[in-house]
Amino acid sequence: MIFIDRINELKALNDRYDSGKAEFIVIYGRRRVGKTELLKQFMNNHDGIIFTM
């Protein structure tokens, strides 16, 4: 899958991750717009798990 034009969203996730606070982030939106791929790209550089429903 091609990952295009999600720099702002990745920056927001990285800012929250780097804040050092415990936070709960909900990612929502229409079907097939790249929500799961956004999480996969973010997790390439971080340790953790992804729970999707």
N, C-alpha and C positions, 0 to 999 in steps of 0.2 A: 504494500500500500504506500502511496506517495503521501508524505507529511508536509503540508504547505501552509504557510501563513498562520502559525500558532505561536509566534514569538511572545506576544503579550500574555497569553494564557500560561505558557511555560514559565515566564518571568514571575507571574503571580504565584504559581505553585512553588517555585524556588524561594521566593520571598517569605512565604508562609513557613516553608521547611526550615529556612535559616533563622527564623525569628526566635527559636529556642523555646517557644511556648507550645503547650499541647493545644491543638486545634482540630476541629472536625470540619472537613470540607466536603460539601455535596456538589457533585458535578451532574448537571441535568441538561436536557435539551432534546431536540427532535431526534428521531431515528436517523442513523447513518450519517452523522455529521462529524464523527471522529472523536467521540468522547473516550472510548476505550483506547484508541491509538494515542491520544494525548497522554493518558496515564502510562502507557507502555513507554513512550518516549521519555517521560519524566523519570520513570523507574530505571531506565538505562544507566543513570548517573547516581542513583541512590539505593540504599538497602531497604527492603521492605516487601510487603505483599500487597496484592491488589485483590479486593473482594468485589465482584460484580454480581448483580442480580438480573 
